[in-house]
């Protein structure tokens, strides 16, 4: 059974001191909370600074390794490209020289045949234009190419020119077209017959011999093209003496592989060993400060927990011993002092009466 309160003023004084002590404890708890928050922020900032410094340094070192080896690789690749270009030029020159060498006999023979053709025509007083391929295509047609020339010539003189003239006439009709064709046949046909009479009729033997000579020249040209085609298709490159280029290209390719292997080895070594050393060096420079902050943080956390326990105990003590009797709304130092003053001035003899008077004064 609860004991009656004999010293009302003393009871209120004790309650006031308990509330003030609780306020001090809460203030101290808030102080520890802020200190813990600030220390944790500073600690995390230092740890992040270490992590960022390690990450940045490692990334920078890896980039330096890559750049160093990549520059060497680029040099070797450029050297390899130049070697391959030189080899290709040497092969092209070799092919040209081989073509020149293997076709020289046929070229000389064709020059001799051309000179013989010129001599035959000159001796028989045959016009020089009769040596042309176009003349033989029109008057001694042989082979597909000369038939094609003959067809194109016929189309030009008996289709293109008449049609061109017809379309230039302002008022066109079929009669004009027939007239143009008639004139074209007479004109171009007459020229053809005239040339035939002046050459083919007068110099048949020389022109026939010329036909044989031109056939030989044409045959030799086909042989020339076949030789050139076979040389270009030939995959055997030994005849071009490219071994010196091949040896240097093989050596450069091996050097490239070696540099690539060294680069990978350097990156692996850095990843497994050097990066750890760098991390330890950077971390060691901040280790003392981080350790100090961790210790301070632990101490503040301990103080904060103790302050929490103290506030909890004081709150429960006030609630059990004072608030349950006086009322939680009066658990304020100023209000407790006013209740004590009311009792000291004998306006009330009990705390309950003092509360009533206080409330009436505030209404």
LUMSEDO-364810 format. One record per residue: x, y, z of N, C-alpha, C in turn; residue in three letters. Coordinates in steps of 0.1 Angstrom, whole numbers, plus 5000, padded with zeros to 4 digits. Each point is the difference from the previous one (the first is absolute). Layout:
% LUMSEDO-364810
XYZXYZXYZALA...
% end
This chain:
% LUMSEDO-364810
500849885000499250125000500950125000UNK499750104991500850134999499950085012UNK501150065004500150085012499650144997UNK499250075009499650144997501350095000UNK499950104992501150104999499950105011UNK501050005008500050095012500550144996UNK501150004992500750134996499650024985UNK498950074998499550034987501150084992UNK500550105006500950094993501349924997UNK500549925010501249924997499849904989UNK498849944999499749904990500050074986UNK499450125000500050074987501550044996UNK500850045010501450034998500849884994UNK499749895006500749874995499649974986UNK498750024997499549984987500650094990UNK500150135004500750104991501449974997UNK500749955011501449974997500149874991UNK499149915002500049884992499850034985UNK499050094998499750054986501250074994UNK500650095008501250074995501249904997UNK500149905009501149914997499749924987UNK498749974998499649934988500350094987UNK499750135002500250094989501550004996UNK500950005011501450004998500449874993UNK499449895004500449874994499650004986UNK498850054997499550014986500950084991UNK500450125006500950094993501349934996UNK500549925011501349934998499849894989UNK498849935001499749904990500050064986UNK499450114998499950074987501450044995UNK500850045010501450044997500849884995UNK499849885007500749884995499549964987UNK498750014997499449964987500650084989UNK500150145002500650084990501549974997UNK500749985012501449964998500249874993UNK499149905003500149874993499750024985UNK499050084997499650034986501250074992UNK500650105006501150074994501249924998UNK500349925011501249914999499849894990UNK498849954999499749894990500150064986UNK499550134998500150064987501550024996UNK500850055010501450034997500749864997UNK499749905008500649874998499749944986UNK498750014997499649954986500750084989UNK500150135003500750094990501449964998UNK500749975011501449964999500149874993UNK499249905004500049874993499750014985UNK499150094997499650024986501250064992UNK500750105007501150064994501149904997UNK500249915010501149894997499649924989UNK498749955000499549924989500150074986UNK499650125000500150084987501450024996UNK500950035009501450024997500649874994UNK499749885007500549874995499449984986UNK498750024998499449974987500650094989UNK500250135003500550094990501449974997UNK500849975010501549964998500149884992UNK499249895004500149884993499650014985UNK498950084998499550024986501150084992UNK500650105007501050084993501249914996UNK500549915009501149914998499749904989UNK498849955000499649914989500050074987UNK499550125000499950084987501450024995UNK501050035010501350034996500749874994UNK499749895006500549874994499449984986UNK498750024999499449984987500650094989UNK500150135004500550104991501449974995UNK500949965010501449974997500149894990UNK499349895003500149884991499250034987UNK498950075000499350034988500850094990UNK500850095006500950084991501049914993UNK500649915007500949904994499349924990UNK498849955003499349924991499750084987UNK499650125002499750094988501250024991UNK501250025007501250014992500349874991UNK499849895007500349874993499049984989UNK498750045003499049984989500250094988UNK500550125003500350094989501249954992UNK501049945007501249944994499649894991UNK499049915006499549894993499350044987UNK499250115001499350054989500950044989UNK501150085004501050044990500649884993UNK500449905008500649884994499149934990UNK498849995003499049944991499850084987UNK500050135002499950094988501249984991UNK501250005007501249984992500049874993UNK499649895007499949874994499150004988UNK498850065002499050014989500650074988UNK500750115002500650084989501149924994UNK500849935008501149914994499349894991UNK498949945005499449904993499450054987UNK499450125001499450074988501150024989UNK501150065005501150024991500649874994UNK500049905008500549874996499149944989UNK498650025002499149954990500150084987UNK500350135001500250084988501249964993UNK501149975007501249964994499949864993UNK499349915007499749874995499250014987UNK498950085001499250024988500850054988UNK500850105003500950064990500949904994UNK500649925009501049904995499349894992UNK498949955005499349884993499250044988UNK499750134998499350044988500950084990UNK501250015004500950084991500149944986UNK500149874999500149934987498850034991UNK498849985006498850034992499950144996UNK500450095009499950154997501050034988UNK501249945001500950024989499549944987UNK499449895001499449944988498950084994UNK499150065008498950084995500650134994UNK501150055006500650124994500649974986UNK500649884999500549954987498849994990UNK498949945005498949984991499450134995UNK499950095010499550144996500950064990UNK501349995002501050054990499849934986UNK499849875001499849934987498850044993UNK498950025008498750054994500250134993UNK500750095007500350144995500849994987UNK501049915000500849984988499249954988UNK499249905002499249944990499050104994UNK499450085008499050104995500850114993UNK501250045005500750104993500649964987UNK500449874999500549954988498949994989UNK498849975004498949994991499150134999UNK500550105006499350145000498649995005UNK499849925011498749995006499850125010UNK498950075000499850115010500249955014UNK500650095008500449975014498849975008UNK498850064997498849975009499549864998UNK500549924990499649864998500649915011UNK501150065007500649915011499150005012UNK499050095001499250015012499149885002UNK499749985013499049895003498650034995UNK499750135000498750044995499849964985UNK501150024992499949974986499849854998UNK500849925007499849864998498749955005UNK499450065011498749965005498950034989UNK500250104992499050044990500249914987UNK501249974997500249944986500649865001UNK500649965011500549865002499649955014UNK498749995002499549985014500449855004UNK500650005012500449875006499850015015UNK499449915006499949995015498950095006UNK499749985012498950075007500250155002UNK501350035003500250155003499850084987UNK500549944988499850084988498650004995UNK499249895003498650004997499350115008UNK500450015013499450105009500350144994UNK501350034996500350134994499250034988UNK499849894991499250024988498550035004UNK499549945009498650025005499950145005UNK500950055009499950135005500150114989UNK500949974990500250104989498750014992UNK499449884997498750004993498950085007UNK500049985013498950065008500350165000UNK501250045001500350145000499650074987UNK500449944988499850064987498649984995UNK499449895004498749974994498850005010UNK500350045012498950025010500250135008UNK501150015006500250125009500050134992UNK500850014989500150124993498750034992UNK499449914993498750034994498950045010UNK499949935011499050045010500350135006UNK501350035002500450135006499650124991UNK500349984987499650104990498550024999UNK499349895001498550004999499450085012UNK500549975012499550075012500450155001UNK500950044991500450145000499050084991UNK499349934991499050074991498850045009UNK499650134998498950055008498649934998UNK499749984987498749934997500349874994UNK500049895008500449874996498849924994UNK500349924990499049904995500849884994UNK499349894997500649884995500850024987UNK499550084992500650034987501450055002UNK500150095009501450065003500949895005UNK499549915008500949905006500449904989UNK499149974991500449914988501050074992UNK499950134998500950074992501450015006UNK500050025013501350015007500749864999UNK499249895002500749874999500549974986UNK499350054990500449984986501350074998UNK500150135004501250084999501249945007UNK499749955013501049945008500649874993UNK499149924995500549884993500850034988UNK499550104992500850044989501450065004UNK499950085010501350085004501049905006UNK499649935011500949925007500349874993UNK499049954993500249884991501050034989UNK499850124994500950054990501550015005UNK500150055012501450025006500649865002UNK499149905005500549875003500549934987UNK499250024989500349944987501350064994UNK500150135002501250084995501249955007UNK500049995013501249955008500349864996UNK498949914998500249864996500850004986UNK499550084991500650004986501550055001UNK500250105008501450065000501049915008UNK499549915009500949925008499949854998UNK498849955002499949855000500149954985UNK499450084991500149954986501450024995UNK500750115003501350034995501149925006UNK499949985013501149935008499549885007UNK499549904993499449895008501149915007UNK501149984993501149925006500650065012UNK500350134999500650075012499050005012UNK498750024997499050015011499849865006UNK500149904991499849865006501249965009UNK501250044995501249985008499950085013UNK499550124999499850095012499049935009UNK499049934995499149935008500649895008UNK500949934994500849895006500950065011UNK500750114997500850065010499250055012UNK498950074997499250055011499449885009UNK499749894993499649885008501149965009UNK501250004995501149955008500250105012UNK499950134997500150105011498949985010UNK498849984996498949985009500249875008UNK500549894994500349885007501050025011UNK501150084996501050035010499550085012UNK499150094997499450085010499249915010UNK499349904994499249915009501049925009UNK501149964994501049935008500650095011UNK500250134996500550105010499050015012UNK498850014997498950025011500049875008UNK500149894994500049875007501249995010UNK501250044995501250005008499850095012UNK499650124997499850105011499049955010UNK498949944995498949955009500649895009UNK500849914994500649895008501050055010UNK500850104996500950055010499350065012UNK499050084997499350075011499349905009UNK499549884994499349905008501049915007UNK501250004997501049915005500250035015UNK499849905009500150025014501549975005UNK500849954992501449985004500850135000UNK500450055012500650125001501549995002UNK500649884999501449985002500850074989UNK499550014988500750064989500250155002UNK499450065010500150155002500950035011UNK500749915006501050025011499450095011UNK498949955006499450085011500349955013UNK501049905001500349945013500550105010UNK500750104996500550105010498950085006UNK498950024992498950075006499249905009UNK499949884996499249905008500749985013UNK501349995000500749985013499850115009UNK500150134995499950115009498550025004UNK499149964992498650015004499749905011UNK500549874998499849905010500650045014UNK501250074999500750055012499150115007UNK499550094992499250115005498749945006UNK499449914994498849935005500349935013UNK501149945001500449935013500350115011UNK500650114996500250115010498750055005UNK499050014991498750055004499449915010UNK500149864997499449915010500750005013UNK501450025000500750015012499650125008UNK499850124994499650125007498649985006UNK499149944992498749975005500049915012UNK500949905000500149915011500650075012UNK501050094998500650075011499050105006UNK499150064992499050095004499049925010UNK499649884995499149935009500649955012UNK501349975000500849965012500150115009UNK500350124995500150125008498750035007UNK498949994993498750035006499649905010UNK500349874998499849905010500850025012UNK501350034999500850035011499550125008UNK499650104993499550125007498749975008UNK499149924993498849965007500249925012UNK501049915000500149905011501050065010UNK501050084997501050045009500050155002UNK500350074989500350155001498850075006UNK498849974995498850075005499849985015UNK500449885005499949985015500950095007UNK501350014995501050085006499550155000UNK499550054989499550134999498950035010UNK499149905000498950025010500450015014UNK501049915004500650015013500750135003UNK500750054990500750135002499150115002UNK498950014992499150105002499249995013UNK499649885003499249985012500950035013UNK501349974999500850025012500150155003UNK500050084990500150155002498850055008UNK498949934999498750055007499749905011UNK500849905002499649905010499950065014UNK501050085004500150065013498750095003UNK499750084991498950095001498749925001UNK499849904991498849925000499949925013UNK501149955005500049925013499650095011UNK500550135000499650095011498550044999UNK499550024988498650034998499249885004UNK500449884997499249885004500049995015UNK501150035007500149995014499050105007UNK500150134994499250105005498549974998UNK499749944989498649964996499549905010UNK500949905003499649895009499750065014UNK500950095005499850075013498750085000UNK499750074990498850084999498749915000UNK500149894992498949905000499849955014UNK501149965007499849955013499350105009UNK500550135000499550105008498550034996UNK499749994988498650024995499149895005UNK500549885000499149895005499850015015UNK501150045007499950025015499050125003UNK500150104992499150125002498649954997UNK499849924990498649954997499449925012UNK500949925006499649925012499650095011UNK500950105002499850105011498750074998UNK499750054988498850074997498849925002UNK500149874996498949915002499749975015UNK501149985007499849985015499450125007UNK500550124996499550125007498650034996UNK499649974987498750024996499049915007UNK500449875001499149915008500050035015UNK501150055005500050045014499150125003UNK500050104991499250125001498549954999UNK499849924990498649964997499449925012UNK500949915006499549925011499850085013UNK501050095003500050075013499450135000UNK499950074989499550145000498850024990UNK500249964988499050034989498749935004UNK500149885005498749935003499250075011UNK500750085008499350085011499650144995UNK501050074995499950144997499350014986UNK500249914991499550014986501150044990UNK500049934989501150024990499950144994UNK498850075000500050134995500650115009UNK500349965012500650095010501549975002UNK500549914992501449965002500950094992UNK499950135003500850104995500650095011UNK501350035001500550075011499350125004UNK499650084990499350135003498749975007UNK499249904995498749975006500249955014UNK501049915002500249945013500450115010UNK500850104996500450115009498850095004UNK499150024990498850085003499149925010UNK499949874998499249925010500650015014UNK501349995000500750015014499850145006UNK500050114992499850135005498650025005UNK499049944993498650005005499849945013UNK500749885003499949945013500850085010UNK501250054997500850085009499250125005UNK499250064991499350125003498749975007UNK499849865003498849955007498750034993UNK500150014987498850014992499349864998UNK500949905002499549864999500849925010UNK499449895005500749915009500549874993UNK499449974989500449884993500450044985UNK500649904994500450024986498750004991UNK499049925003498850014992499350135000UNK500050065013499450135001500850114993UNK501349985000500950104993499849994985UNK499849884995499749984986498750074996UNK499049995008498750064997500250155000UNK500750065010500250145000500850054988UNK501149924996500850034988499150004988UNK499249904998499149994988499150125000UNK499450045012499150115000500750134997UNK501250015004500850124997500350014985UNK500149894993500450004986498850014991UNK498849985006498750014991499750144997UNK
% end
